[in-house]
Amino acid sequence: MGGGPVSPGEKPSIKISPHLIVQPPLSRKGVGPGLILVLDHYARLEQSERHLDPPPLTKWAEEGFAVAQILVPGKTEDGGEFPLEKAIEELRKLKECDASGGFGLISYLTSSPFYVEEKACHYSDIKAIVSYGGRKFTPISAPSVPPQLLHISRPPECTRQGIVPLVPHSESSDAHTPVKGVVKSFRYLDVKADSRWAIPSDERYHAASAGLAHTRSLSFLKPLLNGPYFDLEAIWDEHCKYEFGERDVERTMATMVVQPYVNHIPTMTGGIGKERLTAFYTHHFVFSNPPDTAMDLVSRTVGVDRVIDEFVFKLTHDRVVDWLLPGVPPTGKYLQIPFTSVVAMRGDRLCHEHISWDQATALHQAGILPEWAKFPYPIDGKEPAQGKRFEVRLPAAGVETSKKLVEEGSVASNSLIEKDGGKGWREVDDV
């Protein structure tokens, strides 16, 4: 993969003026296309105290871009109120910037001033425009009209929940390769009419919408700027090698961004931030897995910024496995559990892992999940007789769940529905 951990302090930003900052790429690769960010002076650009996501300048640099950040309005000595030409000039001078494919521009302005899009469209080097809270811009006269992506908040009168994509104003023949003049739009109904929902330090920040918009922006920008592209499978495999094969916490952490996190959803174990995640790996994960731990990959989906795996996690429960069955003494049982992992990358490093599995089958296979459990509600409108109680059969299966994941026809479908004629409850003595 090349290189060790790189933190923002190792590749500091370059202050050109009070209104213009240039940041070399913070990826291990260290070279990337140029990207220009446009924000206003009121944007909160410090590191958030509540969220791990870094400010836009750092985040896009971690994605592997050479970034120029413009605060508007600028002054004459900065190159004007919108010093776009100066930003392009500084990126071209930066040795870590690959300017061969042109530059992208991202506006975080609530209502993009007319001159942002207008001026950008007069530079043939601008190959893509992404706007948070902006609007479609079609200049009357401009030498180039780059593809545009708009992230639009819900209208003030809208109270519906969810995220609904808008039909693009115009479509390319290949959805993965935007073409000149194409505008794609997405509306985010969970955020208010203000672009600051994409800024982590702002009180209006909406993490889910911001994350979705960021992934969409990456998918939009990369084909137009010729990258940066990374081998996400190799990065994930490298991480797993250090985590499970070599059991080396330091090298495992070196494959991750400065402030990563891991969430094991069923047991709510893991670590948020470098310090806590390092402690979790050291004391509860890397050295806590049994020696016969193995993962059998079933499927893998690789996206623009993440790898999604289905696999069967296998181990002999010969010790307390804190992250999987916290506090449960060893049962000696051999477990084969269906897992799904969503591993997000930022550039050529991991930024977070969401790991889920069938906890019911884990408990079932360990022999500690009862077949029947008390049902504390009426059935068919009736309470149990005096001295009796209702019980229901827990809808959980054993190793069959893993077999069903690996080979769809290996276990009959609907067996839990059809068992005992479909009656999954009983009335027993309340003792």
Secondary structure as UniProt FT lines:
FT   HELIX           8..10
FT   STRAND          14..17
FT   TURN            18..19
FT   STRAND          20..23
FT   STRAND          32..40
FT   TURN            41..42
FT   HELIX           56..62
FT   TURN            63..64
FT   STRAND          66..72
FT   HELIX           76..78
FT   HELIX           84..93
FT   TURN            95..96
FT   STRAND          97..107
FT   HELIX           114..120
FT   TURN            121..122
FT   TURN            124..125
FT   STRAND          126..132
FT   STRAND          148..153
FT   TURN            156..157
FT   STRAND          163..165
FT   TURN            175..176
FT   TURN            180..181
FT   STRAND          183..188
FT   TURN            189..190
FT   HELIX           195..198
FT   TURN            200..201
FT   TURN            203..204
FT   HELIX           207..225
FT   HELIX           232..240
FT   HELIX           241..245
FT   HELIX           249..253
FT   TURN            254..255
FT   STRAND          256..264
FT   TURN            265..268
FT   STRAND          269..272
FT   HELIX           274..280
FT   HELIX           281..285
FT   TURN            286..288
FT   TURN            291..292
FT   STRAND          294..302
FT   STRAND          306..316
FT   TURN            322..324
FT   TURN            326..327
FT   STRAND          334..346
FT   TURN            347..348
FT   STRAND          349..357
FT   HELIX           359..365
FT   TURN            366..367
FT   STRAND          372..375
FT   TURN            380..381
FT   TURN            386..387
FT   STRAND          388..393
FT   HELIX           400..406
FT   TURN            408..409
FT   TURN            413..414
FT   HELIX           415..418
FT   HELIX           419..422
FT   STRAND          425..429
//
